[in-house]
């Protein structure tokens, strides 16, 4: 199933979703960068949604799901 989700991305490449997303497992994504700047309202919505998303991302299940991507520095 394909699903389009609106987000904004800043100059540093930080992606901010405008709505919470829930997926059953990892998925590949393709990101299309549009040739237009978001409106102030859209950018503010992304910033306002960040605390809600951060709460979901801070769950122990999320840490477990992403643990295989963490690379420890070599000594």
N, C-alpha and C positions, 0 to 999 in steps of 0.2 A: 504494500500500500504506500503510495506517495502522499506526503503531507507537506504543505507549505506553511512555514512559520515566519512571522515578521520579527525582525530584530534590527538593532543598530550596531554599528561597529565604529570604534574610535580610531584615531590616528595610530595608536599603539597596537591595534589588532584585537582589543578587548571587545568581545561580542556580548551584547546585552539583549536577552530575549524580552519581548513585550508581554509575554504570558508564560505561566509555568508550563513546562512540558514533562510528560511522563511517558517513558518508553519501557517495554517489557524487558529489553536487553539492549546491548550496544547496537548501533546502526551507523552505516556510512552516511555521510552528508555531502551535499554539494552546496557551496555558497556562491551566490551571484551578487556581486557588488554593483548596485545601481548607480547611475551617473547623476545622482541628485542628493542633496543634503536633506536630512530629516527636519521636519518642522520642530520648533521649540517644544510644542506639546508632545510630540512623539519622543523626543529625547528625554523629556522629563518623565514620561510614562515608563521608559526603560529604567531610569534611575529609581523611580518609586517602586518598581517591581523587584528590584535587587534584594531588599531585605527578606521578602517572602521566598524568593528562590534560595537565598543563602540559608534560610532555616531548613529547607528541604535538603540542601546539599550537605548540611552539617550532621546528618544522621549517620550512625555507625554503618548502616547498610551501604551507604554511598562510599564510605572509606573502603569497605571490603570489595565492592564492585570495581573500584579503580586502583586497587592496590598493585595489580600486576603492571601498571604503567609507571609506578614510582621507581626511579632509579637512584639507588644510594650512591653517593660519591665514593670513588675508590680511594683507599688510604695509601 
